[in-house]
Amino acid sequence: MQKVKCPYCGQTLLFARTADIEVKCQRCKKVIEIKIKEQSEPHVK
Ligand SMILES: [Zn+2]
């Protein structure tokens, strides 16, 4: 999972593995477009 922060104020917006959405920051009221592609990291267990 990836933590998504507002680029304007640093407020944590959400955690996501993949995303293609727009989120309105509750703190600074800016709309942030978030695009996260699933990362092909190796699973280490
Ligand atoms: Zn913000």
PDB file of the backbone (N, CA, C, O) and the ligand in Angstrom, with CONECT records:
HET     ZN  A 101       1
ATOM      1  N   MET A   1       0.831  -1.191   0.000  1.00  0.00           N
ATOM      2  CA  MET A   1       0.000   0.000   0.000  1.00  0.00           C
ATOM      3  C   MET A   1       0.873   1.251   0.000  1.00  0.00           C
ATOM      4  O   MET A   1       1.990   1.262   0.517  1.00  0.00           O
ATOM      5  N   GLN A   2       0.339   2.266  -0.579  1.00  0.00           N
ATOM      6  CA  GLN A   2       1.087   3.499  -0.725  1.00  0.00           C
ATOM      7  C   GLN A   2       0.326   4.627  -0.053  1.00  0.00           C
ATOM      8  O   GLN A   2      -0.883   4.774  -0.237  1.00  0.00           O
ATOM      9  N   LYS A   3       1.034   5.408   0.712  1.00  0.00           N
ATOM     10  CA  LYS A   3       0.399   6.543   1.373  1.00  0.00           C
ATOM     11  C   LYS A   3       0.378   7.721   0.410  1.00  0.00           C
ATOM     12  O   LYS A   3       1.396   8.072  -0.187  1.00  0.00           O
ATOM     13  N   VAL A   4      -0.789   8.321   0.269  1.00  0.00           N
ATOM     14  CA  VAL A   4      -0.930   9.467  -0.633  1.00  0.00           C
ATOM     15  C   VAL A   4      -1.121  10.717   0.200  1.00  0.00           C
ATOM     16  O   VAL A   4      -2.064  10.820   0.984  1.00  0.00           O
ATOM     17  N   LYS A   5      -0.216  11.664   0.022  1.00  0.00           N
ATOM     18  CA  LYS A   5      -0.310  12.923   0.754  1.00  0.00           C
ATOM     19  C   LYS A   5      -0.674  14.058  -0.187  1.00  0.00           C
ATOM     20  O   LYS A   5      -0.364  14.028  -1.378  1.00  0.00           O
ATOM     21  N   CYS A   6      -1.327  15.040   0.363  1.00  0.00           N
ATOM     22  CA  CYS A   6      -1.620  16.254  -0.378  1.00  0.00           C
ATOM     23  C   CYS A   6      -0.302  16.965  -0.697  1.00  0.00           C
ATOM     24  O   CYS A   6       0.490  17.237   0.205  1.00  0.00           O
ATOM     25  N   PRO A   7      -0.069  17.265  -1.966  1.00  0.00           N
ATOM     26  CA  PRO A   7       1.177  17.944  -2.331  1.00  0.00           C
ATOM     27  C   PRO A   7       1.233  19.393  -1.870  1.00  0.00           C
ATOM     28  O   PRO A   7       2.298  20.010  -1.892  1.00  0.00           O
ATOM     29  N   TYR A   8       0.095  19.939  -1.452  1.00  0.00           N
ATOM     30  CA  TYR A   8       0.037  21.339  -1.047  1.00  0.00           C
ATOM     31  C   TYR A   8       0.289  21.514   0.439  1.00  0.00           C
ATOM     32  O   TYR A   8       1.019  22.418   0.847  1.00  0.00           O
ATOM     33  N   CYS A   9      -0.313  20.651   1.253  1.00  0.00           N
ATOM     34  CA  CYS A   9      -0.210  20.854   2.697  1.00  0.00           C
ATOM     35  C   CYS A   9       0.343  19.639   3.441  1.00  0.00           C
ATOM     36  O   CYS A   9       0.622  19.723   4.637  1.00  0.00           O
ATOM     37  N   GLY A  10       0.503  18.518   2.749  1.00  0.00           N
ATOM     38  CA  GLY A  10       1.099  17.366   3.391  1.00  0.00           C
ATOM     39  C   GLY A  10       0.127  16.497   4.174  1.00  0.00           C
ATOM     40  O   GLY A  10       0.538  15.526   4.809  1.00  0.00           O
ATOM     41  N   GLN A  11      -1.138  16.830   4.136  1.00  0.00           N
ATOM     42  CA  GLN A  11      -2.167  16.041   4.783  1.00  0.00           C
ATOM     43  C   GLN A  11      -2.249  14.659   4.137  1.00  0.00           C
ATOM     44  O   GLN A  11      -2.283  14.548   2.911  1.00  0.00           O
ATOM     45  N   THR A  12      -2.281  13.617   4.948  1.00  0.00           N
ATOM     46  CA  THR A  12      -2.455  12.278   4.403  1.00  0.00           C
ATOM     47  C   THR A  12      -3.888  12.108   3.925  1.00  0.00           C
ATOM     48  O   THR A  12      -4.836  12.273   4.693  1.00  0.00           O
ATOM     49  N   LEU A  13      -4.036  11.777   2.647  1.00  0.00           N
ATOM     50  CA  LEU A  13      -5.365  11.697   2.055  1.00  0.00           C
ATOM     51  C   LEU A  13      -5.918  10.285   2.110  1.00  0.00           C
ATOM     52  O   LEU A  13      -7.062  10.071   2.510  1.00  0.00           O
ATOM     53  N   LEU A  14      -5.106   9.331   1.709  1.00  0.00           N
ATOM     54  CA  LEU A  14      -5.585   7.953   1.685  1.00  0.00           C
ATOM     55  C   LEU A  14      -4.420   6.991   1.508  1.00  0.00           C
ATOM     56  O   LEU A  14      -3.295   7.378   1.195  1.00  0.00           O
ATOM     57  N   PHE A  15      -4.741   5.720   1.722  1.00  0.00           N
ATOM     58  CA  PHE A  15      -3.805   4.660   1.413  1.00  0.00           C
ATOM     59  C   PHE A  15      -4.401   3.849   0.266  1.00  0.00           C
ATOM     60  O   PHE A  15      -5.584   3.509   0.273  1.00  0.00           O
ATOM     61  N   ALA A  16      -3.562   3.550  -0.710  1.00  0.00           N
ATOM     62  CA  ALA A  16      -4.085   2.800  -1.842  1.00  0.00           C
ATOM     63  C   ALA A  16      -2.990   1.984  -2.504  1.00  0.00           C
ATOM     64  O   ALA A  16      -1.809   2.329  -2.466  1.00  0.00           O
ATOM     65  N   ARG A  17      -3.420   0.906  -3.102  1.00  0.00           N
ATOM     66  CA  ARG A  17      -2.491   0.109  -3.907  1.00  0.00           C
ATOM     67  C   ARG A  17      -2.538   0.594  -5.348  1.00  0.00           C
ATOM     68  O   ARG A  17      -1.505   0.755  -5.997  1.00  0.00           O
ATOM     69  N   THR A  18      -3.744   0.824  -5.836  1.00  0.00           N
ATOM     70  CA  THR A  18      -3.919   1.422  -7.146  1.00  0.00           C
ATOM     71  C   THR A  18      -4.982   2.509  -7.013  1.00  0.00           C
ATOM     72  O   THR A  18      -5.876   2.425  -6.171  1.00  0.00           O
ATOM     73  N   ALA A  19      -4.867   3.520  -7.850  1.00  0.00           N
ATOM     74  CA  ALA A  19      -5.849   4.593  -7.794  1.00  0.00           C
ATOM     75  C   ALA A  19      -5.859   5.353  -9.114  1.00  0.00           C
ATOM     76  O   ALA A  19      -4.828   5.512  -9.768  1.00  0.00           O
ATOM     77  N   ASP A  20      -7.026   5.808  -9.482  1.00  0.00           N
ATOM     78  CA  ASP A  20      -7.185   6.709 -10.620  1.00  0.00           C
ATOM     79  C   ASP A  20      -8.390   7.584 -10.288  1.00  0.00           C
ATOM     80  O   ASP A  20      -9.472   7.443 -10.858  1.00  0.00           O
ATOM     81  N   ILE A  21      -8.160   8.483  -9.355  1.00  0.00           N
ATOM     82  CA  ILE A  21      -9.275   9.226  -8.766  1.00  0.00           C
ATOM     83  C   ILE A  21      -8.884  10.680  -8.521  1.00  0.00           C
ATOM     84  O   ILE A  21      -7.730  11.080  -8.674  1.00  0.00           O
ATOM     85  N   GLU A  22      -9.888  11.442  -8.138  1.00  0.00           N
ATOM     86  CA  GLU A  22      -9.643  12.791  -7.660  1.00  0.00           C
ATOM     87  C   GLU A  22     -10.161  12.885  -6.228  1.00  0.00           C
ATOM     88  O   GLU A  22     -11.257  12.425  -5.908  1.00  0.00           O
ATOM     89  N   VAL A  23      -9.350  13.487  -5.390  1.00  0.00           N
ATOM     90  CA  VAL A  23      -9.711  13.615  -3.983  1.00  0.00           C
ATOM     91  C   VAL A  23      -9.611  15.076  -3.595  1.00  0.00           C
ATOM     92  O   VAL A  23      -8.675  15.775  -3.982  1.00  0.00           O
ATOM     93  N   LYS A  24     -10.586  15.526  -2.827  1.00  0.00           N
ATOM     94  CA  LYS A  24     -10.529  16.894  -2.324  1.00  0.00           C
ATOM     95  C   LYS A  24      -9.894  16.869  -0.950  1.00  0.00           C
ATOM     96  O   LYS A  24     -10.361  16.176  -0.045  1.00  0.00           O
ATOM     97  N   CYS A  25      -8.834  17.625  -0.807  1.00  0.00           N
ATOM     98  CA  CYS A  25      -8.159  17.701   0.479  1.00  0.00           C
ATOM     99  C   CYS A  25      -9.057  18.431   1.476  1.00  0.00           C
ATOM    100  O   CYS A  25      -9.548  19.529   1.211  1.00  0.00           O
ATOM    101  N   GLN A  26      -9.256  17.795   2.624  1.00  0.00           N
ATOM    102  CA  GLN A  26     -10.135  18.390   3.632  1.00  0.00           C
ATOM    103  C   GLN A  26      -9.490  19.611   4.287  1.00  0.00           C
ATOM    104  O   GLN A  26     -10.185  20.477   4.819  1.00  0.00           O
ATOM    105  N   ARG A  27      -8.174  19.672   4.245  1.00  0.00           N
ATOM    106  CA  ARG A  27      -7.499  20.769   4.933  1.00  0.00           C
ATOM    107  C   ARG A  27      -7.420  22.021   4.066  1.00  0.00           C
ATOM    108  O   ARG A  27      -7.777  23.112   4.510  1.00  0.00           O
ATOM    109  N   CYS A  28      -6.949  21.862   2.819  1.00  0.00           N
ATOM    110  CA  CYS A  28      -6.729  23.060   1.998  1.00  0.00           C
ATOM    111  C   CYS A  28      -7.728  23.181   0.847  1.00  0.00           C
ATOM    112  O   CYS A  28      -7.663  24.117   0.051  1.00  0.00           O
ATOM    113  N   LYS A  29      -8.657  22.214   0.771  1.00  0.00           N
ATOM    114  CA  LYS A  29      -9.780  22.293  -0.167  1.00  0.00           C
ATOM    115  C   LYS A  29      -9.364  22.270  -1.630  1.00  0.00           C
ATOM    116  O   LYS A  29     -10.113  22.706  -2.504  1.00  0.00           O
ATOM    117  N   LYS A  30      -8.182  21.768  -1.886  1.00  0.00           N
ATOM    118  CA  LYS A  30      -7.758  21.622  -3.270  1.00  0.00           C
ATOM    119  C   LYS A  30      -8.085  20.214  -3.749  1.00  0.00           C
ATOM    120  O   LYS A  30      -8.085  19.259  -2.972  1.00  0.00           O
ATOM    121  N   VAL A  31      -8.363  20.110  -5.039  1.00  0.00           N
ATOM    122  CA  VAL A  31      -8.655  18.805  -5.623  1.00  0.00           C
ATOM    123  C   VAL A  31      -7.370  18.238  -6.204  1.00  0.00           C
ATOM    124  O   VAL A  31      -6.714  18.866  -7.035  1.00  0.00           O
ATOM    125  N   ILE A  32      -7.028  17.055  -5.756  1.00  0.00           N
ATOM    126  CA  ILE A  32      -5.786  16.423  -6.178  1.00  0.00           C
ATOM    127  C   ILE A  32      -6.110  15.190  -7.011  1.00  0.00           C
ATOM    128  O   ILE A  32      -6.878  14.322  -6.596  1.00  0.00           O
ATOM    129  N   GLU A  33      -5.516  15.134  -8.176  1.00  0.00           N
ATOM    130  CA  GLU A  33      -5.681  13.963  -9.029  1.00  0.00           C
ATOM    131  C   GLU A  33      -4.633  12.931  -8.641  1.00  0.00           C
ATOM    132  O   GLU A  33      -3.437  13.220  -8.596  1.00  0.00           O
ATOM    133  N   ILE A  34      -5.100  11.736  -8.365  1.00  0.00           N
ATOM    134  CA  ILE A  34      -4.204  10.685  -7.893  1.00  0.00           C
ATOM    135  C   ILE A  34      -4.238   9.519  -8.863  1.00  0.00           C
ATOM    136  O   ILE A  34      -5.290   8.944  -9.146  1.00  0.00           O
ATOM    137  N   LYS A  35      -3.064   9.189  -9.362  1.00  0.00           N
ATOM    138  CA  LYS A  35      -2.956   8.022 -10.233  1.00  0.00           C
ATOM    139  C   LYS A  35      -1.801   7.167  -9.734  1.00  0.00           C
ATOM    140  O   LYS A  35      -0.642   7.582  -9.742  1.00  0.00           O
ATOM    141  N   ILE A  36      -2.142   5.983  -9.307  1.00  0.00           N
ATOM    142  CA  ILE A  36      -1.131   5.038  -8.845  1.00  0.00           C
ATOM    143  C   ILE A  36      -1.327   3.736  -9.608  1.00  0.00           C
ATOM    144  O   ILE A  36      -2.414   3.158  -9.621  1.00  0.00           O
ATOM    145  N   LYS A  37      -0.283   3.305 -10.222  1.00  0.00           N
ATOM    146  CA  LYS A  37      -0.344   1.994 -10.879  1.00  0.00           C
ATOM    147  C   LYS A  37       0.204   0.955  -9.908  1.00  0.00           C
ATOM    148  O   LYS A  37       1.087   1.229  -9.095  1.00  0.00           O
ATOM    149  N   GLU A  38      -0.337  -0.208 -10.021  1.00  0.00           N
ATOM    150  CA  GLU A  38       0.117  -1.298  -9.167  1.00  0.00           C
ATOM    151  C   GLU A  38       1.582  -1.582  -9.444  1.00  0.00           C
ATOM    152  O   GLU A  38       1.998  -1.783 -10.585  1.00  0.00           O
ATOM    153  N   GLN A  39       2.334  -1.593  -8.386  1.00  0.00           N
ATOM    154  CA  GLN A  39       3.769  -1.787  -8.537  1.00  0.00           C
ATOM    155  C   GLN A  39       4.106  -3.265  -8.499  1.00  0.00           C
ATOM    156  O   GLN A  39       3.549  -4.036  -7.717  1.00  0.00           O
ATOM    157  N   SER A  40       5.019  -3.630  -9.351  1.00  0.00           N
ATOM    158  CA  SER A  40       5.384  -5.038  -9.423  1.00  0.00           C
ATOM    159  C   SER A  40       6.592  -5.306  -8.551  1.00  0.00           C
ATOM    160  O   SER A  40       7.651  -5.730  -9.014  1.00  0.00           O
ATOM    161  N   GLU A  41       6.391  -5.041  -7.265  1.00  0.00           N
ATOM    162  CA  GLU A  41       7.465  -5.331  -6.320  1.00  0.00           C
ATOM    163  C   GLU A  41       7.451  -6.816  -5.973  1.00  0.00           C
ATOM    164  O   GLU A  41       6.386  -7.428  -5.896  1.00  0.00           O
ATOM    165  N   PRO A  42       8.600  -7.379  -5.770  1.00  0.00           N
ATOM    166  CA  PRO A  42       8.628  -8.786  -5.373  1.00  0.00           C
ATOM    167  C   PRO A  42       8.098  -8.972  -3.960  1.00  0.00           C
ATOM    168  O   PRO A  42       8.390  -8.178  -3.065  1.00  0.00           O
ATOM    169  N   HIS A  43       7.338 -10.000  -3.774  1.00  0.00           N
ATOM    170  CA  HIS A  43       6.774 -10.287  -2.462  1.00  0.00           C
ATOM    171  C   HIS A  43       7.794 -11.021  -1.616  1.00  0.00           C
ATOM    172  O   HIS A  43       8.237 -12.116  -1.964  1.00  0.00           O
ATOM    173  N   VAL A  44       8.156 -10.421  -0.526  1.00  0.00           N
ATOM    174  CA  VAL A  44       9.156 -11.015   0.345  1.00  0.00           C
ATOM    175  C   VAL A  44       8.462 -11.485   1.619  1.00  0.00           C
ATOM    176  O   VAL A  44       7.949 -10.681   2.397  1.00  0.00           O
ATOM    177  N   LYS A  45       8.456 -12.780   1.812  1.00  0.00           N
ATOM    178  CA  LYS A  45       7.851 -13.316   3.030  1.00  0.00           C
ATOM    179  C   LYS A  45       8.693 -14.458   3.579  1.00  0.00           C
ATOM    180  O   LYS A  45       8.347 -15.042   4.606  1.00  0.00           O
TER     181      LYS A  45
HETATM  182 ZN    ZN A 101      -4.058  19.827   1.290  1.00  0.00          ZN2+
END
